Amino acid sequence: MIRRLLNLFRGKSRGNGSKVVTRFAPSPTGLFHAGSYRTAVFSYLYAKKHGGKFILRIEDTDRARSTKEYEDNIIDSLKWLHLDYDEMYRQSERTSIYREYLEKLLADGKAYVSKEEPKEAGDRSEVIRFRNPGKRVSFDDIIRGPIEFDTTELGDFIIAKSVDEPVFHFAVVLDDYLMGVTHVIRGEDHISNTPRQILIQEALGAPIPTYAHLPLVLASDRSKLSKRHGAKPMTFYRDQGFIPEALLNYMALIGWNPGTEKEIFTLPELIDSFDLSRVQKGGASFSEEKLLWVNKEHLKRVPHDAFLVEVLNRINMSKRVVDHGWHISSDALSRFAPTLLDHIDTYADVTKYIDDGEADYLFTAPKYDALSLKWKNEKELLNTVQYLADVRKALEEVKESKWTEEEIKKAVWAYAEQHGRGNVLWPYRYALSGREKSPNPFTLSYVFGKAETLKRLETAWKLSESHAHEHP
């Protein structure tokens, strides 16, 4: 309890009255993936929970591997995922600032130019090393508690290749200092970097931020999820039709729980519930199966009109629809939407569902042979002819104003119970869809509307009647 109270106090203030400032500091050396995104999510939620500021800092000092393509991918992904940053910086644009502080450390004797014996081609003959005082340093990690290191074994470590080329440890410390970062939330693989960075902070006279080292996001085989091992870029999930709110929701649950059974959150609910003290210490696996479930739950919550817009867009992307020049009315699509939702986990599934021919009946009347209309236990096709005629007659009496699934079912249900549900409802449904598996006939009739339903039933009746008389 005492630790949680201390963490809460540190979350509101750093002792100097400043508000919480967090940062997400990716390197643009690969496509933005889930492991990195989870760090951004936690940093964002923590800052917003405490009314603070969230900074995006592109750490592109590795000029050989950093590219604009990867930077754009990071920015585009954050935008799509609704993680709005308050400020943005690029380390490549801060060279003069790093030079100023490196020269000061050199002048103060806290760093020095070291003559090096190049071990490989391309190695520097001179670098700037930090003069390590060789002391024990400690810090209180919000997630892992007190951590202590003996820095003697680190020796005089390199902080820059030259005054214009700082390495990671120096640049990150100076940036955090000058940007007023109060809380450094990052993966546990950075714990070993912390002692060097604390030494640099002390040499610069910078306050030590509060650290929170997150458990790693793991792949299915429990190895670290990374750019080189199983991690898909976040834009992959965008292109596959995942909802950004679902990605945010799911990533927040990797390694953290709200202390309740609740699993589906909006962004405001996540901000309100987020607490770093509830982050687990052990690694947490990324499960695409669970992500699909979360996405499905969010799909159910999408406003109807917004859902229809995206679904229609995905239908129009179908090669099958394009090749046939098919169209679907807005009314039919609106009525079919709940059924479609049962068959998809992401918006991309809409296109696959259509391309697989699962819903051809939405666009065009089905074609089939007469015997397909007869239920498997029905002996005579003439009986099927009669069922189709009677169902059509019953539906004719349903008023347009009452054309709902409930009223449609009410009009034929008693008749189906009397003559056998399979015997009656199979030809009714098959006449509408032409498929062995399709939604129930009441749903289909509601989707098509009265006129189209009666038209398809009449076609089925004529076909079956003709066949019955030709093959008595």
PyMOL commands that set and color helices and strands:
alter all, ss='L'
color gray80, all
select helices_A, chain A and resi 2-12+34-49+68-80+91-93+95-107+151-154+168-178+188-204+234-239+244-252+267-273+276-278+288-299+304-316+319-324+330-342+348-355+360-362+370-373+381-396+400-402+405-419+421-433+441-448+450-470
alter helices_A, ss='H'
color red, helices_A
select strands_A, chain A and resi 21-24+53-58+87-90+111-115+126-130+136-141+145-150+158-162+165-166+183-187+210-214+217-218+284-285
alter strands_A, ss='S'
color yellow, strands_A
deselect
rebuild
show_as cartoon
